């Protein structure tokens, strides 16, 4: 079976011809260690040569089923036809002028598309940047300019980037924040509705978590001091946590009551990943601002803040921008990615991926006690690995009436390694390092989805 989602003739077949990593990857890894900073880590020690559809091929000729998509970036597939076509055409015309010096049509076209696809029918404007962290930082700047306030409220298990401000916004210390402080002030963290680990059970999670969060904001910060409430509708690096239903709408209501800018960080969950254009649509949320990156441009660096025109216009002229922000080639790639999402209805494709994967993951959870929870939507799915027979404080596990077992990061790392050795590219995540996340390209075939799950099952059996 050959991939038809791009111009590549890369066979859509898992194949192992050497040990993992092979000799060519080992040689390149030695070169990497000599010249690349050790802080740049590696999930799987193989070097890519080609990728398309649901397959990544390394320099030794091994082919891996891709359940990572470059961390939700290549949702439309690597080298998708429309992305290659549009970027090639743009490269022939010009590669850069800096939009703040001489603007160009692709930047405007991307902002028009963002106004069309993001939630809400109000007047919207956008500003384009290079990375998700930049988008988040600028969303905070815009919210502060609009409200005249300073405080920013974020949530347990949240991740928002690696710059100084976004490290302050991020919940997890290692590896993101350790020894990198001091961090930016006026950041306040409150509880999130984490159903699997909520002390009094899933059924109480939304109401209790919202009440606790609002109580802490009111007591510790004061709503009139809060510029923005910032949250991922599905928390990514924290463990693919879906907040219990009702939690997000209550926070959005509280924000509206107090003139607080509600910001949805959709950097990992956006652009059809969860079966809708944006994850916040699941509960009908219309955020004031939405930050995007990752899947927006088919692999090229681009990010955006999109929101209500009156809020976006609060920053003074020259207050937003950056030399490379909204680079024309990256904008062309975004237009190609959005074209692909529309023409191939990749939101529906993400829903189909869930229909294929989630029942099988749930069956694996019934068979293997190490899987404590199966969660996620669309092509943003995860399993949380636990130590069977152990108990954390409280109740509310995936098994009704049972205790919440302790996280098992060691088993998670071993499972990921076993999958890699058998030709399946998977990623781990989670505050406790015990979540395996699945982010396949939305163009992957069902055959490869099932083959990848076969590998996962084999790896679980070998733990």
Residue pairs with C-beta under 8 A, 6 or more apart in sequence:
1 11
1 12
1 13
1 445
1 447
2 9
2 10
2 11
2 12
3 10
3 12
3 52
3 53
3 54
3 55
3 77
3 443
3 445
4 53
5 52
5 53
5 76
5 77
5 80
5 81
5 340
5 344
5 443
6 52
6 53
6 77
6 78
6 79
6 80
6 81
6 84
7 79
7 81
7 84
8 50
8 51
8 52
8 53
8 78
8 79
10 50
10 51
10 52
10 53
10 55
10 57
10 63
11 55
11 63
12 52
12 53
12 54
12 55
12 445
12 447
12 448
13 55
13 63
14 55
14 63
14 64
14 65
14 423
14 424
14 448
14 451
14 455
15 61
15 62
15 63
15 423
16 62
16 63
16 422
16 423
17 60
17 61
17 62
18 60
18 61
18 62
20 44
20 45
20 46
20 62
20 420
20 421
20 423
21 29
21 45
21 46
21 58
21 60
22 46
22 58
22 59
22 60
22 61
22 62
23 60
24 47
24 58
24 59
24 60
25 45
25 46
25 47
25 58
25 59
25 60
26 45
28 47
28 59
29 42
29 45
29 47
32 42
41 175
43 68
43 416
43 427
44 64
44 420
44 425
46 58
46 59
46 60
46 62
46 64
47 58
47 59
48 56
48 57
48 58
48 59
49 57
49 58
49 59
50 56
50 57
51 57
51 66
51 74
51 78
51 79
52 77
52 78
52 79
53 77
53 78
53 441
53 443
53 444
53 445
53 448
54 65
54 66
54 77
54 440
54 441
54 443
54 444
54 445
54 448
54 449
54 452
55 63
55 64
55 65
55 66
55 448
56 63
56 64
56 66
56 78
56 425
57 63
57 64
58 64
62 423
63 423
64 420
64 423
64 424
64 425
65 423
65 424
65 425
65 448
65 451
65 452
65 455
66 425
66 440
66 441
66 444
67 424
67 425
67 426
67 427
67 438
67 439
67 440
67 452
68 425
68 426
68 427
68 439
68 440
69 75
69 295
69 439
69 440
69 441
70 299
71 268
71 294
71 427
71 439
72 236
72 268
72 269
72 273
72 294
72 295
72 380
72 439
73 294
73 295
73 298
73 299
74 295
74 298
74 299
74 441
75 271
75 272
75 273
75 294
75 295
75 298
75 337
75 341
75 346
75 379
75 441
75 442
76 82
76 83
76 295
76 298
76 336
76 337
76 340
76 341
76 344
76 346
76 441
76 442
76 443
77 298
77 340
77 441
77 442
77 443
78 299
78 441
79 299
80 298
80 336
80 337
80 340
80 443
81 340
82 335
82 336
82 337
82 339
82 340
82 343
83 297
83 298
83 299
83 300
83 333
83 336
83 337
83 340
84 336
85 336
86 332
86 333
86 335
86 336
86 339
87 300
87 329
87 332
87 333
87 336
89 332
90 106
90 328
90 329
90 331
90 332
91 329
93 328
94 104
94 328
95 327
95 328
95 329
96 324
96 327
96 328
96 329
97 103
97 104
97 328
98 323
98 324
99 107
99 128
99 321
99 325
99 326
100 318
100 321
104 328
104 331
106 328
106 331
106 332
106 335
107 128
107 326
107 328
107 331
109 331
109 335
110 126
110 128
110 302
110 304
110 326
110 331
110 334
110 335
111 125
111 126
111 128
111 304
111 306
113 334
113 335
113 338
114 124
114 126
114 292
114 304
114 306
115 124
115 125
115 126
115 306
117 277
117 278
117 338
118 124
118 277
118 278
118 290
118 306
119 277
119 278
119 280
119 281
119 285
119 286
119 287
119 290
120 286
120 308
122 286
122 308
122 309
123 308
123 309
123 310
124 306
124 307
124 308
124 309
124 312
125 306
125 307
125 309
125 312
125 313
126 304
126 305
126 306
126 307
126 312
127 138
127 142
127 304
127 305
127 312
127 320
127 321
127 325
127 326
128 302
128 303
128 304
128 325
128 326
128 331
129 135
129 138
129 302
129 303
129 304
129 305
129 322
129 325
129 326
130 301
130 302
130 303
130 322
130 324
130 325
130 327
131 161
131 293
131 301
131 303
132 160
132 161
132 265
132 267
132 268
132 291
132 292
132 293
132 294
132 303
133 160
133 161
133 162
133 163
133 166
134 161
134 163
134 303
134 322
134 325
135 267
135 291
135 292
135 293
135 303
135 304
135 305
136 160
136 161
136 165
136 166
136 169
136 230
136 265
136 267
136 291
137 161
137 163
137 165
137 166
138 305
138 320
139 228
139 230
139 263
139 289
139 291
139 305
139 307
140 152
140 165
140 169
140 227
140 228
140 230
140 263
141 315
141 319
141 320
142 261
142 289
142 305
142 307
142 311
142 312
142 314
142 315
142 320
143 152
143 227
143 228
143 261
143 263
143 288
143 289
143 311
144 150
144 227
144 228
145 314
145 315
145 316
145 319
146 227
146 261
146 310
146 311
146 314
147 226
147 227
147 228
147 259
147 260
147 261
149 224
149 225
149 226
149 227
150 186
150 225
150 227
151 186
151 187
151 188
151 221
151 222
151 225
151 226
151 227
152 169
152 186
152 187
152 188
152 226
152 227
152 228
152 229
152 230
153 188
153 189
153 190
153 213
153 217
153 221
153 226
153 228
153 229
153 230
153 260
154 160
154 169
154 170
154 171
154 187
154 188
154 189
154 190
154 230
154 231
155 171
155 189
155 190
155 191
155 192
155 213
155 231
155 235
156 171
156 189
156 190
156 191
156 192
156 194
156 238
156 431
157 171
157 172
157 192
157 194
157 235
157 238
157 239
157 241
157 431
158 169
158 170
158 171
158 189
158 192
158 230
158 231
158 232
158 235
158 238
158 265
159 170
159 171
159 172
159 176
159 232
159 235
159 236
159 237
159 238
160 166
160 169
160 170
160 230
160 232
160 265
161 167
161 169
161 170
162 170
162 176
164 180
164 183
164 184
165 183
165 184
165 187
167 176
167 177
167 180
167 181
167 183
168 183
168 184
168 185
168 187
169 187
169 230
170 176
170 177
170 237
171 189
171 238
171 431
172 237
172 238
172 431
176 237
177 183
188 216
188 217
188 220
188 221
190 212
190 213
190 216
190 217
191 209
191 212
191 213
191 216
192 209
192 213
192 231
192 235
192 238
192 241
192 243
192 247
193 205
193 206
193 208
193 209
193 210
193 243
193 244
193 247
194 205
194 209
194 241
194 243
195 202
195 205
195 241
195 242
195 243
195 244
195 375
195 396
196 202
196 372
196 373
196 375
196 384
196 396
196 397
196 398
196 404
197 392
197 394
197 396
197 404
198 204
198 205
198 208
198 209
198 244
198 394
198 396
199 393
199 394
199 395
199 396
200 208
200 394
200 395
200 396
201 394
201 395
201 396
202 244
202 396
205 244
205 247
205 396
206 243
206 244
206 245
206 246
206 247
206 250
207 246
209 243
209 244
209 247
210 246
210 247
210 250
210 251
210 254
213 251
214 250
214 251
214 254
217 223
217 226
217 229
217 254
223 254
223 257
223 258
223 260
224 258
224 259
226 258
226 260
227 260
227 261
228 260
228 261
228 262
228 263
228 289
229 251
229 254
229 255
229 260
229 261
229 262
229 263
230 263
230 265
231 243
231 248
231 251
231 263
231 264
231 265
232 238
232 264
232 265
232 266
232 267
232 268
232 269
233 243
233 248
233 264
233 265
233 266
233 269
233 278
233 279
233 280
233 282
233 285
234 240
234 241
234 242
234 268
234 269
234 274
234 279
234 376
234 377
234 380
235 241
235 243
236 267
236 268
236 269
236 429
236 437
237 268
237 429
237 430
238 429
238 430
238 431
239 382
239 384
239 429
239 430
239 431
239 432
239 434
239 435
240 375
240 376
240 380
240 381
240 382
240 429
240 430
240 435
240 437
241 375
242 375
242 376
242 377
245 283
246 283
248 280
248 283
248 285
249 283
249 284
249 285
251 262
252 262
252 285
252 287
254 260
255 261
255 262
255 288
256 262
261 288
261 289
261 311
262 287
262 288
262 289
263 287
263 288
263 289
263 290
263 291
264 278
264 279
264 280
264 285
264 287
264 289
264 290
264 291
265 291
266 278
266 279
266 280
266 290
266 291
266 292
267 291
267 292
267 293
267 294
267 303
268 294
268 380
269 278
269 279
269 380
270 277
270 278
270 279
270 290
270 292
270 294
270 295
270 296
271 277
271 278
271 292
271 294
271 295
271 296
271 337
271 338
271 341
272 295
272 341
272 346
272 347
272 349
272 350
272 378
272 442
273 279
273 295
273 350
273 378
273 379
273 380
273 439
273 442
274 282
274 350
274 376
274 377
274 378
274 379
274 380
275 347
275 348
275 350
275 351
275 354
275 377
275 378
275 379
276 282
276 347
276 378
277 341
277 347
278 290
279 377
279 380
280 286
280 287
280 290
282 377
287 307
288 307
288 308
288 311
289 305
289 306
289 307
289 308
289 311
289 312
290 305
290 306
290 307
291 303
291 304
291 305
292 303
292 304
292 306
293 302
293 303
293 304
295 337
296 302
296 303
296 304
296 334
296 337
297 330
297 331
297 333
297 334
297 337
298 333
298 334
298 336
298 337
298 340
299 333
300 327
300 329
300 330
300 333
300 334
301 324
301 327
301 330
302 326
302 327
302 330
302 331
302 333
302 334
305 312
306 312
340 346
341 347
341 442
344 442
344 443
346 442
346 443
347 378
349 379
349 442
349 443
350 378
350 379
350 380
350 442
351 378
352 446
353 378
353 379
353 440
353 442
353 444
353 449
354 376
354 377
354 378
354 379
354 381
356 446
356 449
356 450
357 379
357 381
357 438
357 449
357 453
358 374
358 376
358 381
360 450
360 453
361 371
361 374
361 381
361 383
361 453
362 374
364 371
364 383
364 453
364 456
364 457
364 460
365 371
365 372
365 373
365 374
365 383
365 398
367 460
368 460
368 461
368 463
369 388
370 385
370 386
370 387
370 388
370 408
370 411
370 460
370 463
371 383
371 384
371 385
371 386
371 460
372 384
372 385
372 386
372 397
372 398
372 404
372 405
373 383
373 384
373 386
373 397
373 398
374 381
374 382
374 383
374 398
375 381
375 382
375 384
376 382
376 437
376 438
379 438
379 439
379 440
379 442
380 437
380 438
380 439
381 437
381 438
382 429
382 435
382 436
382 437
382 438
383 435
383 436
384 407
384 430
384 434
384 435
385 407
385 408
385 409
385 411
385 412
385 415
385 434
385 435
385 436
386 404
386 405
386 406
386 407
386 408
386 434
387 405
387 406
387 407
387 408
387 411
388 405
389 405
390 405
390 406
391 403
391 404
391 405
391 406
392 403
392 404
392 405
392 406
393 404
394 403
394 404
395 401
395 402
395 403
395 404
396 404
397 403
397 404
397 405
407 430
407 432
407 433
407 434
408 434
409 430
409 432
409 433
409 434
411 434
411 463
412 428
412 430
412 433
412 434
412 435
412 436
413 428
413 433
414 463
415 426
415 436
415 456
415 459
415 460
415 463
416 426
416 427
416 428
416 436
418 458
418 459
418 462
418 463
419 425
419 426
419 455
419 456
419 459
420 426
422 455
422 458
422 459
423 455
424 452
424 455
424 456
424 459
426 436
426 437
426 438
426 456
427 436
427 437
427 439
428 434
428 435
428 436
428 437
429 435
429 436
429 437
440 448
440 449
440 452
